[in-house]
Amino acid sequence: MRVTLASLGLCLLFVLRAQAADDGESLYKEQCQKCHGVNGDGNGHAQIKIKPADLRTDAVQRLSDEELYKTIAYGVGHKDYAHAFAERGMDAKQIAALVTYVRKFAKTSKKTN
């Protein structure tokens, strides 16, 4: 019985994580892609004065989940442009989904480089 419950719990965790990744992808496309680019390289918008971060870099990927969360939610670490999506109505679950999605850029960049 315990093994079954544990297995069910793990399956639920994977499903929730997959859902968060899907939610994160949708949010990224709506809110982030226009500046950070389709693949997170920071080449999304040619008309802005600042260069958006390349989300694939080690500097970004070394940030803890908490640091990424604070950057997205409150603009922590931004000098020129503070995201502050929490102040714009994005909830904690949505921001966490974006953190999960941003982590995928490290995996894809290592495969392609």
C-alpha positions in Angstrom: 0.0 0.0 0.0 2.8 2.4 0.9 4.6 1.7 -2.4 1.4 2.3 -4.3 0.9 5.7 -2.5 4.5 6.6 -3.1 4.3 5.7 -6.7 1.1 7.7 -7.1 2.7 10.7 -5.4 5.7 10.6 -7.7 3.4 10.4 -10.8 1.4 13.4 -9.5 4.6 15.3 -9.0 5.7 14.6 -12.6 2.3 15.6 -13.9 2.4 18.8 -11.9 5.9 19.6 -13.1 4.9 18.9 -16.7 1.9 21.2 -16.3 4.2 23.9 -14.8 6.5 23.6 -17.8 3.5 24.0 -20.2 2.2 27.0 -18.2 5.7 28.5 -18.2 6.1 28.1 -21.9 2.8 29.9 -22.6 3.7 32.7 -20.2 7.2 33.0 -21.7 5.7 33.3 -25.2 3.2 36.0 -24.0 5.5 38.0 -21.7 9.2 37.3 -22.3 9.8 36.1 -25.8 9.5 39.5 -27.4 12.7 40.6 -25.6 14.5 37.5 -24.6 13.9 35.7 -28.0 12.4 32.4 -29.0 15.3 30.4 -27.7 16.2 32.7 -24.8 19.2 34.3 -26.5 18.2 37.9 -25.8 17.7 38.7 -29.4 14.0 39.1 -29.4 13.5 42.8 -29.9 15.9 44.9 -32.0 14.3 48.3 -31.1 15.0 48.4 -27.4 18.0 50.4 -25.9 19.2 47.7 -23.6 20.3 44.1 -24.4 18.0 41.6 -22.7 19.8 38.8 -20.8 20.7 35.6 -22.7 18.8 33.1 -20.5 21.0 30.3 -21.8 24.2 31.6 -20.2 25.9 30.1 -17.2 25.5 33.4 -15.3 21.7 33.1 -15.5 21.5 29.4 -15.1 23.8 29.5 -11.9 21.2 31.7 -10.2 19.1 29.8 -7.6 15.4 29.3 -8.3 14.8 31.8 -5.6 17.0 34.4 -7.3 15.4 33.8 -10.7 12.0 34.1 -9.0 12.9 37.4 -7.4 14.3 38.7 -10.7 11.1 37.8 -12.6 8.7 38.9 -9.8 10.3 42.0 -8.5 13.1 43.0 -10.9 15.9 42.2 -8.5 19.2 42.5 -10.2 18.0 44.6 -13.1 19.6 47.9 -13.5 17.9 49.2 -16.6 14.5 47.4 -16.7 12.8 45.9 -13.7 10.4 43.1 -14.7 8.3 43.3 -11.5 5.7 40.9 -12.9 4.3 40.4 -9.4 3.3 44.0 -9.4 1.7 43.6 -12.8 -0.6 40.8 -11.7 1.3 37.6 -12.2 0.8 35.2 -9.3 3.4 33.1 -7.5 2.4 29.9 -9.4 2.9 31.6 -12.7 6.3 33.0 -11.8 7.4 29.6 -10.5 6.3 28.1 -13.9 8.5 30.7 -15.7 11.5 29.7 -13.5 10.9 26.1 -14.5 10.7 27.1 -18.1 13.8 29.3 -18.0 15.8 26.3 -16.7 15.1 24.5 -20.0 17.3 26.9 -21.9 20.4 25.6 -20.2 19.6 22.1 -21.3 18.9 23.1 -24.9 22.0 25.3 -25.2 24.3 22.6 -24.0 22.9 20.2 -26.6 23.3 22.7 -29.5 26.7 24.2 -28.6 
